[in-house]
Amino acid sequence: MAISESQRRHLRKLAHHLKPVVTVGNAGLNENVLNEIDSALAHHELIKVRINAADKAERQSMIDVIGKRTEADWVLSIGHIAAFYRPAEKPRLVLPH
């Protein structure tokens, strides 16, 4: 599901106060970390992830992999923090149209 720009803006506002629930450490993005992100998305719908990568290109690569593997939409990235959204089976967040 692709979210519209107005929905992305709404989700950015909601994500602003959130703390990162998963951290991608120095070992990088592995299967255990992806499973933890998938589980957090299933429970929270909207999450922040801290990505401790050395350079911007590597962080962007990890953001792309997370989005594809978890089927989540990227909401924002600022520095080492990225936010993702994936609606739950019974969505709790209401997005504008």
DALIN-V501489 format. One record per residue. N is the residue number from 0. RES is the residue in one letter. BURIAL is I if it has 16 or more other ideal C-beta (glycine too) atoms within 10 Angstrom, else O. Layout:
[[N RES BURIAL] [N RES BURIAL]]
//
This chain:
[[0 M O] [1 A O] [2 I I] [3 S O] [4 E O] [5 S O] [6 Q I] [7 R I] [8 R O] [9 H I] [10 L I] [11 R O] [12 K O] [13 L O] [14 A I] [15 H O] [16 H O] [17 L O] [18 K O] [19 P I] [20 V I] [21 V I] [22 T O] [23 V I] [24 G O] [25 N O] [26 A O] [27 G O] [28 L I] [29 N O] [30 E O] [31 N O] [32 V I] [33 L I] [34 N O] [35 E O] [36 I I] [37 D I] [38 S O] [39 A I] [40 L I] [41 A O] [42 H O] [43 H I] [44 E I] [45 L I] [46 I I] [47 K I] [48 V I] [49 R O] [50 I I] [51 N O] [52 A I] [53 A O] [54 D O] [55 K O] [56 A O] [57 E O] [58 R I] [59 Q O] [60 S O] [61 M I] [62 I I] [63 D O] [64 V O] [65 I I] [66 G O] [67 K O] [68 R O] [69 T I] [70 E O] [71 A I] [72 D I] [73 W I] [74 V I] [75 L I] [76 S I] [77 I O] [78 G O] [79 H O] [80 I I] [81 A I] [82 A I] [83 F I] [84 Y I] [85 R I] [86 P I] [87 A O] [88 E O] [89 K O] [90 P O] [91 R O] [92 L O] [93 V O] [94 L O] [95 P O] [96 H O]]
//
